[in-house]
Amino acid sequence: MRTVKAVMDTTTNPRRVWEVLTDFPRYPAWTAYIQELHGRAEVGHRLRVTLGPPGRKPYVVHAPVLEATPGVRLAWAAVIPGAAWLPHAIFTGVHEFVLTRLPDGGTKVTHRESFSGLLARLVKEGARGGDEGFEAFNQALRRRVEA
């Protein structure tokens, strides 16, 4: 399994962080990494996500929502464009935001994508600018929720 991960703390409570994370139409106003996100944060719905890691050409993934627990976890399965036919044993990518309440009332945000399956070994750490993109997204999220 390969993982791209970024963690940050914010003084804002998990409810507010969740509100910002799931307000998909407003993403273009505050983040450059996830340029567009269409759909609903509800299990069973599909998202259309346009990602643009720093210095890279944007790409689109279609992603079924795996979990949408308010204030706790938002997760979707990344489907490679043109390769939705690949069985999960061959390749799976799970993108998630895990929100953990801190003792002071703030939130620890764990933002990660885990790749598994036979082709996962071909995914390098920092895949497609993920490390930089995840860090940039987290910093933009912090600025947005603390504004």
FIKOLZA-1660 file (N, C-alpha, C; in steps of 0.1 Angstrom, whole numbers, plus 5000, padded with zeros to 4 digits):
% residues 147
   i   px   py   pz ch aa at
   1 5008 4988 5000  A  M  N
   1 5000 5000 5000  A  M CA
   1 5009 5012 5000  A  M  C
   2 5005 5022 4993  A  R  N
   2 5012 5035 4992  A  R CA
   2 5002 5046 4997  A  R  C
   3 5008 5056 5004  A  T  N
   3 4999 5066 5010  A  T CA
   3 5005 5080 5008  A  T  C
   4 4997 5090 5005  A  V  N
   4 5001 5104 5005  A  V CA
   4 4993 5110 5017  A  V  C
   5 5000 5117 5025  A  K  N
   5 4993 5122 5038  A  K CA
   5 4998 5136 5042  A  K  C
   6 4989 5144 5047  A  A  N
   6 4992 5156 5053  A  A CA
   6 4983 5158 5065  A  A  C
   7 4989 5163 5076  A  V  N
   7 4981 5165 5089  A  V CA
   7 4983 5180 5093  A  V  C
   8 4972 5186 5098  A  M  N
   8 4973 5199 5104  A  M CA
   8 4963 5201 5115  A  M  C
   9 4966 5210 5124  A  D  N
   9 4957 5213 5135  A  D CA
   9 4951 5227 5132  A  D  C
  10 4938 5229 5136  A  T  N
  10 4932 5242 5135  A  T CA
  10 4925 5244 5148  A  T  C
  11 4923 5257 5151  A  T  N
  11 4916 5261 5164  A  T CA
  11 4901 5259 5162  A  T  C
  12 4896 5256 5150  A  T  N
  12 4882 5256 5147  A  T CA
  12 4876 5242 5150  A  T  C
  13 4864 5241 5155  A  N  N
  13 4858 5229 5158  A  N CA
  13 4854 5220 5146  A  N  C
  14 4853 5207 5148  A  P  N
  14 4851 5198 5137  A  P CA
  14 4838 5201 5129  A  P  C
  15 4828 5206 5135  A  R  N
  15 4815 5209 5128  A  R CA
  15 4818 5220 5118  A  R  C
  16 4825 5230 5121  A  R  N
  16 4828 5241 5111  A  R CA
  16 4838 5236 5100  A  R  C
  17 4847 5228 5104  A  V  N
  17 4856 5222 5094  A  V CA
  17 4848 5214 5084  A  V  C
  18 4839 5206 5089  A  W  N
  18 4830 5197 5081  A  W CA
  18 4822 5206 5071  A  W  C
  19 4816 5217 5076  A  E  N
  19 4808 5226 5068  A  E CA
  19 4816 5231 5056  A  E  C
  20 4829 5235 5058  A  V  N
  20 4837 5240 5048  A  V CA
  20 4841 5229 5038  A  V  C
  21 4845 5217 5043  A  L  N
  21 4849 5206 5035  A  L CA
  21 4837 5201 5026  A  L  C
  22 4825 5202 5030  A  T  N
  22 4814 5197 5022  A  T CA
  22 4806 5208 5015  A  T  C
  23 4811 5220 5015  A  D  N
  23 4806 5231 5007  A  D CA
  23 4813 5231 4994  A  D  C
  24 4811 5221 4986  A  F  N
  24 4818 5219 4973  A  F CA
  24 4818 5230 4963  A  F  C
  25 4807 5237 4961  A  P  N
  25 4806 5248 4952  A  P CA
  25 4816 5259 4955  A  P  C
  26 4820 5261 4968  A  R  N
  26 4829 5272 4971  A  R CA
  26 4844 5269 4971  A  R  C
  27 4847 5256 4968  A  Y  N
  27 4861 5253 4967  A  Y CA
  27 4870 5262 4958  A  Y  C
  28 4865 5266 4946  A  P  N
  28 4874 5274 4938  A  P CA
  28 4877 5288 4944  A  P  C
  29 4869 5292 4954  A  A  N
  29 4872 5305 4961  A  A CA
  29 4884 5304 4971  A  A  C
  30 4887 5292 4975  A  W  N
  30 4897 5291 4986  A  W CA
  30 4908 5281 4984  A  W  C
  31 4907 5272 4975  A  T  N
  31 4917 5262 4973  A  T CA
  31 4921 5260 4958  A  T  C
  32 4934 5258 4955  A  A  N
  32 4938 5256 4942  A  A CA
  32 4940 5241 4939  A  A  C
  33 4943 5233 4949  A  Y  N
  33 4945 5218 4947  A  Y CA
  33 4933 5211 4942  A  Y  C
  34 4922 5211 4949  A  I  N
  34 4910 5206 4944  A  I CA
  34 4902 5217 4937  A  I  C
  35 4904 5218 4924  A  Q  N
  35 4899 5230 4917  A  Q CA
  35 4884 5230 4916  A  Q  C
  36 4878 5218 4914  A  E  N
  36 4863 5217 4914  A  E CA
  36 4859 5204 4920  A  E  C
  37 4848 5204 4927  A  L  N
  37 4842 5192 4933  A  L CA
  37 4827 5193 4931  A  L  C
  38 4821 5184 4924  A  H  N
  38 4807 5184 4922  A  H CA
  38 4801 5171 4927  A  H  C
  39 4789 5172 4933  A  G  N
  39 4782 5161 4939  A  G CA
  39 4778 5164 4953  A  G  C
  40 4774 5153 4960  A  R  N
  40 4769 5155 4974  A  R CA
  40 4777 5146 4983  A  R  C
  41 4780 5151 4995  A  A  N
  41 4787 5143 5005  A  A CA
  41 4778 5133 5012  A  A  C
  42 4773 5123 5004  A  E  N
  42 4764 5113 5010  A  E CA
  42 4768 5100 5004  A  E  C
  43 4769 5090 5013  A  V  N
  43 4772 5076 5008  A  V CA
  43 4763 5072 4997  A  V  C
  44 4769 5066 4987  A  G  N
  44 4761 5062 4975  A  G CA
  44 4761 5072 4963  A  G  C
  45 4765 5084 4966  A  H  N
  45 4766 5095 4956  A  H CA
  45 4780 5094 4950  A  H  C
  46 4780 5100 4938  A  R  N
  46 4793 5100 4931  A  R CA
  46 4798 5115 4930  A  R  C
  47 4811 5117 4932  A  L  N
  47 4817 5130 4931  A  L CA
  47 4824 5131 4918  A  L  C
  48 4825 5143 4912  A  R  N
  48 4834 5146 4901  A  R CA
  48 4844 5155 4906  A  R  C
  49 4857 5151 4907  A  V  N
  49 4867 5159 4913  A  V CA
  49 4877 5163 4903  A  V  C
  50 4880 5176 4902  A  T  N
  50 4891 5181 4893  A  T CA
  50 4903 5185 4902  A  T  C
  51 4914 5177 4901  A  L  N
  51 4925 5180 4909  A  L CA
  51 4936 5186 4901  A  L  C
  52 4943 5195 4908  A  G  N
  52 4954 5202 4901  A  G CA
  52 4966 5204 4910  A  G  C
  53 4974 5193 4913  A  P  N
  53 4986 5195 4921  A  P CA
  53 4995 5206 4916  A  P  C
  54 5002 5212 4925  A  P  N
  54 5011 5224 4921  A  P CA
  54 5020 5219 4909  A  P  C
  55 5020 5228 4899  A  G  N
  55 5029 5225 4888  A  G CA
  55 5025 5214 4878  A  G  C
  56 5013 5209 4880  A  R  N
  56 5009 5197 4872  A  R CA
  56 4996 5201 4864  A  R  C
  57 4994 5194 4854  A  K  N
  57 4981 5195 4846  A  K CA
  57 4970 5189 4854  A  K  C
  58 4958 5197 4855  A  P  N
  58 4947 5191 4863  A  P CA
  58 4942 5178 4857  A  P  C
  59 4936 5170 4865  A  Y  N
  59 4929 5158 4860  A  Y CA
  59 4916 5156 4867  A  Y  C
  60 4908 5148 4862  A  V  N
  60 4894 5145 4867  A  V CA
  60 4893 5131 4872  A  V  C
  61 4887 5129 4884  A  V  N
  61 4884 5116 4888  A  V CA
  61 4869 5115 4892  A  V  C
  62 4863 5104 4890  A  H  N
  62 4849 5102 4894  A  H CA
  62 4850 5092 4906  A  H  C
  63 4843 5096 4917  A  A  N
  63 4845 5090 4929  A  A CA
  63 4832 5087 4937  A  A  C
  64 4829 5074 4939  A  P  N
  64 4818 5071 4948  A  P CA
  64 4822 5075 4963  A  P  C
  65 4812 5081 4970  A  V  N
  65 4814 5084 4984  A  V CA
  65 4813 5071 4992  A  V  C
  66 4824 5069 5000  A  L  N
  66 4824 5057 5008  A  L CA
  66 4819 5060 5022  A  L  C
  67 4822 5072 5027  A  E  N
  67 4817 5075 5041  A  E CA
  67 4815 5090 5041  A  E  C
  68 4805 5095 5048  A  A  N
  68 4803 5109 5050  A  A CA
  68 4796 5110 5064  A  A  C
  69 4805 5109 5074  A  T  N
  69 4800 5111 5088  A  T CA
  69 4803 5125 5092  A  T  C
  70 4793 5133 5094  A  P  N
  70 4795 5147 5097  A  P CA
  70 4804 5150 5109  A  P  C
  71 4814 5158 5107  A  G  N
  71 4824 5161 5117  A  G CA
  71 4834 5151 5120  A  G  C
  72 4834 5140 5113  A  V  N
  72 4843 5129 5116  A  V CA
  72 4851 5124 5104  A  V  C
  73 4844 5120 5093  A  R  N
  73 4852 5115 5081  A  R CA
  73 4844 5116 5068  A  R  C
  74 4852 5121 5058  A  L  N
  74 4847 5121 5045  A  L CA
  74 4856 5113 5036  A  L  C
  75 4851 5103 5029  A  A  N
  75 4860 5094 5021  A  A CA
  75 4853 5091 5008  A  A  C
  76 4862 5090 4998  A  W  N
  76 4857 5086 4985  A  W CA
  76 4867 5076 4978  A  W  C
  77 4863 5068 4969  A  A  N
  77 4872 5059 4962  A  A CA
  77 4875 5066 4949  A  A  C
  78 4888 5068 4946  A  A  N
  78 4893 5074 4934  A  A CA
  78 4893 5064 4923  A  A  C
  79 4887 5067 4912  A  V  N
  79 4886 5059 4900  A  V CA
  79 4894 5065 4889  A  V  C
  80 4904 5059 4884  A  I  N
  80 4913 5064 4874  A  I CA
  80 4904 5066 4861  A  I  C
  81 4905 5078 4855  A  P  N
  81 4897 5081 4843  A  P CA
  81 4901 5070 4832  A  P  C
  82 4891 5064 4826  A  G  N
  82 4893 5054 4816  A  G CA
  82 4896 5040 4821  A  G  C
  83 4897 5039 4834  A  A  N
  83 4901 5026 4839  A  A CA
  83 4892 5021 4850  A  A  C
  84 4880 5026 4850  A  A  N
  84 4870 5021 4860  A  A CA
  84 4868 5006 4860  A  A  C
  85 4871 5000 4849  A  W  N
  85 4870 4986 4847  A  W CA
  85 4879 4978 4856  A  W  C
  86 4890 4984 4861  A  L  N
  86 4900 4977 4869  A  L CA
  86 4894 4971 4882  A  L  C
  87 4895 4958 4885  A  P  N
  87 4891 4953 4897  A  P CA
  87 4898 4959 4909  A  P  C
  88 4892 4959 4921  A  H  N
  88 4898 4965 4933  A  H CA
  88 4911 4958 4936  A  H  C
  89 4912 4945 4933  A  A  N
  89 4924 4938 4936  A  A CA
  89 4936 4943 4928  A  A  C
  90 4933 4949 4917  A  I  N
  90 4943 4955 4908  A  I CA
  90 4947 4969 4912  A  I  C
  91 4937 4977 4915  A  F  N
  91 4940 4991 4919  A  F CA
  91 4928 4997 4926  A  F  C
  92 4931 5003 4938  A  T  N
  92 4921 5011 4945  A  T CA
  92 4928 5023 4951  A  T  C
  93 4922 5034 4951  A  G  N
  93 4927 5046 4958  A  G CA
  93 4915 5052 4966  A  G  C
  94 4918 5054 4979  A  V  N
  94 4908 5059 4988  A  V CA
  94 4913 5073 4993  A  V  C
  95 4906 5083 4990  A  H  N
  95 4909 5097 4995  A  H CA
  95 4900 5100 5007  A  H  C
  96 4906 5105 5017  A  E  N
  96 4898 5108 5029  A  E CA
  96 4903 5120 5037  A  E  C
  97 4894 5125 5045  A  F  N
  97 4896 5136 5054  A  F CA
  97 4891 5130 5068  A  F  C
  98 4899 5129 5078  A  V  N
  98 4895 5124 5091  A  V CA
  98 4897 5136 5100  A  V  C
  99 4886 5139 5107  A  L  N
  99 4885 5151 5116  A  L CA
  99 4885 5145 5131  A  L  C
 100 4895 5149 5139  A  T  N
 100 4896 5145 5153  A  T CA
 100 4895 5157 5162  A  T  C
 101 4885 5157 5171  A  R  N
 101 4884 5168 5180  A  R CA
 101 4896 5168 5190  A  R  C
 102 4902 5180 5191  A  L  N
 102 4914 5182 5200  A  L CA
 102 4909 5186 5214  A  L  C
 103 4916 5184 5225  A  P  N
 103 4912 5187 5238  A  P CA
 103 4908 5202 5240  A  P  C
 104 4914 5211 5232  A  D  N
 104 4911 5225 5233  A  D CA
 104 4899 5229 5225  A  D  C
 105 4892 5219 5218  A  G  N
 105 4880 5222 5210  A  G CA
 105 4883 5223 5195  A  G  C
 106 4896 5224 5192  A  G  N
 106 4900 5225 5178  A  G CA
 106 4899 5212 5171  A  G  C
 107 4905 5211 5159  A  T  N
 107 4904 5199 5151  A  T CA
 107 4917 5195 5145  A  T  C
 108 4921 5182 5146  A  K  N
 108 4932 5177 5138  A  K CA
 108 4926 5172 5125  A  K  C
 109 4931 5176 5114  A  V  N
 109 4927 5172 5101  A  V CA
 109 4937 5163 5095  A  V  C
 110 4934 5150 5092  A  T  N
 110 4943 5141 5086  A  T CA
 110 4937 5139 5071  A  T  C
 111 4945 5143 5062  A  H  N
 111 4941 5143 5048  A  H CA
 111 4950 5133 5041  A  H  C
 112 4945 5122 5036  A  R  N
 112 4953 5112 5030  A  R CA
 112 4946 5105 5018  A  R  C
 113 4955 5099 5010  A  E  N
 113 4950 5090 5000  A  E CA
 113 4959 5078 5000  A  E  C
 114 4952 5066 5001  A  S  N
 114 4959 5053 5002  A  S CA
 114 4956 5045 4989  A  S  C
 115 4967 5040 4983  A  F  N
 115 4965 5032 4971  A  F CA
 115 4969 5018 4975  A  F  C
 116 4960 5008 4970  A  S  N
 116 4963 4994 4972  A  S CA
 116 4960 4986 4960  A  S  C
 117 4963 4974 4960  A  G  N
 117 4962 4965 4948  A  G CA
 117 4975 4963 4941  A  G  C
 118 4975 4954 4931  A  L  N
 118 4987 4950 4925  A  L CA
 118 4994 4962 4918  A  L  C
 119 4987 4972 4913  A  L  N
 119 4993 4983 4906  A  L CA
 119 4998 4994 4916  A  L  C
 120 4994 4993 4928  A  A  N
 120 4997 5004 4938  A  A CA
 120 5012 5006 4939  A  A  C
 121 5020 4995 4937  A  R  N
 121 5035 4997 4939  A  R CA
 121 5040 5006 4928  A  R  C
 122 5033 5008 4917  A  L  N
 122 5037 5018 4907  A  L CA
 122 5035 5032 4911  A  L  C
 123 5026 5034 4921  A  V  N
 123 5023 5048 4926  A  V CA
 123 5035 5052 4935  A  V  C
 124 5042 5062 4932  A  K  N
 124 5053 5067 4940  A  K CA
 124 5048 5076 4951  A  K  C
 125 5055 5076 4962  A  E  N
 125 5052 5085 4973  A  E CA
 125 5052 5099 4967  A  E  C
 126 5042 5107 4971  A  G  N
 126 5041 5121 4965  A  G CA
 126 5035 5120 4951  A  G  C
 127 5028 5110 4948  A  A  N
 127 5022 5108 4935  A  A CA
 127 5015 5120 4930  A  A  C
 128 5018 5123 4917  A  R  N
 128 5011 5134 4910  A  R CA
 128 5011 5147 4918  A  R  C
 129 5022 5149 4926  A  G  N
 129 5023 5162 4933  A  G CA
 129 5014 5162 4946  A  G  C
 130 5010 5150 4950  A  G  N
 130 5001 5148 4961  A  G CA
 130 5006 5154 4974  A  G  C
 131 5018 5152 4978  A  D  N
 131 5023 5157 4990  A  D CA
 131 5022 5172 4991  A  D  C
 132 5027 5179 4981  A  E  N
 132 5026 5193 4980  A  E CA
 132 5012 5198 4979  A  E  C
 133 5004 5191 4971  A  G  N
 133 4990 5195 4970  A  G CA
 133 4982 5193 4983  A  G  C
 134 4984 5182 4990  A  F  N
 134 4977 5180 5002  A  F CA
 134 4981 5190 5013  A  F  C
 135 4994 5194 5014  A  E  N
 135 4998 5204 5023  A  E CA
 135 4992 5217 5019  A  E  C
 136 4992 5221 5007  A  A  N
 136 4986 5234 5002  A  A CA
 136 4971 5234 5005  A  A  C
 137 4964 5223 5003  A  F  N
 137 4950 5222 5006  A  F CA
 137 4948 5224 5021  A  F  C
 138 4955 5217 5029  A  N  N
 138 4953 5218 5043  A  N CA
 138 4956 5233 5048  A  N  C
 139 4966 5239 5043  A  Q  N
 139 4969 5253 5047  A  Q CA
 139 4957 5262 5043  A  Q  C
 140 4952 5260 5031  A  A  N
 140 4941 5268 5026  A  A CA
 140 4928 5265 5034  A  A  C
 141 4926 5253 5038  A  L  N
 141 4915 5249 5046  A  L CA
 141 4916 5256 5060  A  L  C
 142 4928 5256 5066  A  R  N
 142 4930 5263 5079  A  R CA
 142 4926 5278 5078  A  R  C
 143 4932 5284 5067  A  R  N
 143 4929 5298 5065  A  R CA
 143 4913 5301 5064  A  R  C
 144 4907 5292 5057  A  R  N
 144 4892 5293 5054  A  R CA
 144 4884 5291 5067  A  R  C
 145 4887 5281 5075  A  V  N
 145 4879 5278 5086  A  V CA
 145 4882 5288 5098  A  V  C
 146 4894 5293 5098  A  E  N
 146 4898 5303 5109  A  E CA
 146 4895 5317 5105  A  E  C
 147 4890 5320 5093  A  A  N
 147 4887 5334 5089  A  A CA
 147 4874 5339 5096  A  A  C
% end
